[in-house]
Each structure stands twice: as structure tokens, then as C-alpha cells.
Amino acid sequence: MSRLRLGINVDHVATLRQARGTAYPDPVEAALLCAGAGADSITIHLREDRRHIQPDDVRRLQKRSPVPVNLEMAVTDEMVAFACRVKPRYACLVPEKREELTTEGGLDVASLQASVAVACRRLQKAGIEVSLFIDPSPAQLKAALAVGVPHLEIHTGRYADTRGRQRDAELKRIVAFAAAAADAGFEVHAGHGLTCDNVGSIASIRQIVELNIGHSIIARAVFVGLPAAVAEMRQAMTAARGA
Ligand code: PXP
């Protein structure tokens, strides 16, 4: 099986900084540590309400990161213009609501096809590889095909949040979606709510080539440090993947 890449989301290092309005801890410094510990890319989400990552964090990360930067962003003119100026290697389009705790549900590409397509064209013209963060549904896959992007990221939040039969059903949906998306020519990524305990079933889906994981790694790092937390996740992924 192909090697599974690990993208680490450092948003919650910035959450801790913003809680006190201090200059520390610095998400860019965390990103450098993650890269040193084997992260294949760094993900950050510049939200409209700027609750954690700030525009300057993105600019500093893009300058200093030794691994590719993946900017999660809403489909707005402001964000598209910002991304086109900063030029991260990847942009992942996500839905955004001010009141949500985190990204709840995937981007509804099926309903927003025209505006998503315009945003993707602008980003791709700037040389940015675009990914759409979507729920594993046939309708979203069809719409994503019409938009024309190289990557899809499967929202694994429902898988992570459910148990028992519901989780089994969600996993089935993800397995079927990953196969269909890869057949359709997409590079398939996944993320949201993944932990060392639940990552195995997702990591063993051979069509998935990248996982983006944040909250559980940053939380674990409070106890064991970032390099060890990254290593633990890598170990859990490798054990499931068998490669
Ligand atoms: N992928 C996407 C598109 C996300 O929006 C998020 C959350 O910011 C993640 C991955 C990481 O999710 P978590 O922090 O739950 O690991």
C-alpha cells in the first residue's frame, strides 16, 4: 500500500495563545517542531472570526515551513484574495459558520457549485492545489467532479463522533466514497476528529493517501510534548496501514 502522509493542524496552539492575548505559544514554532518530527505538511485554518490563526501566522508559516502549507479557508472573496497573495502549496475549501465550535459537516459543493468553481479557478490560476472538504456522499462527489479539483478531503467527523452500528455505517460510507473518488481520479484525503484510538480504520483504507489531524495531537502534546505526540500518531497510522 502507498505510504500514508500526515498533515498536522496547529490551529489549537494559536487557540491557547489567543486565550490570553499573549505572543506565545507560537503556532509557527509548533509547525517547525511537527515538521522536524515527521509531519508531511502543516495545515492551518484562517477563520473569518480570526479565533485562532491570524493572517500574519499564515504569512510567517509560508516563509518558514520546510514542508508544504495547507490553508483551510472558507469560500469567500476575501479568503481567496488572501490565499492568492500568500500562495500556500494547498488550499482546502471548508464551510464556515461563526457560531460553530469547529468545522461541522463538509462543504455543500452540490448546492454551492457555481461559487466553489469560481473560487477554485482563481486559486488554481495562482498555482495553488485545491482540495474540497466534503461529506462522503455520492451527490457531493458528483458536484466535486463538475468543479474539477485534484484532491478531496473526506470529513471523518461523523465517524469519530458515533459509536457501534452508526459508526460501522459511517465507515462503510467512507470506504465506498474513497473507492469511488479514487476511481474518478481524485487524490483522496481525510480528516476531522481523528485520534490514536480511532485512526486505524481510516488509515487502512488504501485509497486514502493523506490524513489531516490537529486537535488530538496538540492535546496529547500537553502531556508528552509535540514530537512524541506526532510519533504516537504516526505509529498508530503505520500499524493500521502495514506500511
Ligand atoms: N481537516 C479539515 C478540513 C478541518 O477543518 C480540520 C479541523 O480544522 C481538520 C482536518 C482537523 O480536525 P481535528 O482538529 O479534529 O483533528
Boltz pocket constraint, residues with backbone or C-beta under 6 A from the ligand:
constraints:
  - pocket:
      binder: B
      contacts: [[A, 9], [A, 11], [A, 45], [A, 72], [A, 92], [A, 94], [A, 102], [A, 103], [A, 133], [A, 153], [A, 190], [A, 191], [A, 192], [A, 193], [A, 194], [A, 212], [A, 213], [A, 214], [A, 215], [A, 216]]
      max_distance: 6.0
